[in-house]
Structures are given as C-alpha cells and as structure tokens.
Amino acid sequence: MNKNSSNIIKEVLLAFAMGIIFLAVLIALSYIIFPNQMTEGENTEELLLIGFPMLIAYITYYARKILNKIK
C-alpha cells in the first residue's frame, strides 16, 4: 500500500470518527437541554432520525473531498 492510499484511509476513518463524535455530542446536548423528555424516551427516535442522516451526510462530504484529491 502506497503512502497516498494510506492517507486516504486515515482521512476516511477520521471523517467517520468525527461524525460519530458529532452524533454523540448531539445526543448528550439533548439530554442536557431536555432532561425530562429524554428520560421518558419521547425525543430519542426523533433525535436519531435527525442524527443518522447528518452523520451520513458528513461522511459523504468528506468522501467526496477525498476523492477530489485523488483526481
């Protein structure tokens, strides 16, 4: 594996990790801002419905950015 492909793999893993950290922070902030609703489980599904597409969009953005570097 050459140095370029190694850097690409590192950037993809970094984008994935940053997306997961973003989702975790979003969930943590929801528990802080809406503690009663989150303990009852009312907003958990809505939060995940918002968070996972944002995670996918974040990873897709960085994947496109990395692919443009390859070209």
N, C-alpha and C positions, 0 to 999 in steps of 0.2 A: 504494500500500500504506500503510495507516494505521499509527500507532505501536503499537497493540495487536498486530496481526499480525506486525509486525517483532520485537517482544519474544517472541512465541510461537516464531517461527522460531529466534531466538537461544537460547531455552531448550531447544528440541528438539536443536539442534546441540550445545549444551553437554552435555546428557544423553548423547548418542551418544559424544561425545569422552571423557567421564568413564568410560563403560562400556568403551571401547577401552583407555583407560589402566589401568583395573582389570584387564582381561584380560592386558595386557602385564606388569603387576606380578605377577599370579598366575603367569605363565609364568616370569618372572625369579626369583621366590622358589623355584619348583620346581627350577630349575637350581642354585640355591644350596644348597637343603636336600638334594636327591637328585642330586648331580652325576653319579654313575656310571650311574644308571638313566636319566637324561635323555639322556646322550650315546649310550646304546645304543638310545634310542627306545622304551623299554618303556612309559613313562608318558605319552608325548606324546598319544596318542589319548585316553586317559582324561582327561587334563587338558583337552583341547579339548571333550570330551563334557560336562565339568562347566562349563567356562568360557563356552561359547557360550550355553547356556540361561540362565546367570546374567546375561550381557550383555543378552539379550533381555528378561529379567525387569526388569532395571534400567531399560532404555529404556521398557518398558511402564509401569512405575511412574511415571516422570516424565511420560510422555504423558498418563496419567490425571490426574495432578496439574495439568498444564497445561490439560487440557480442563475440569476443575472450576473453574479460574479464569475460563474463558470464560463458563461458565453463569451 
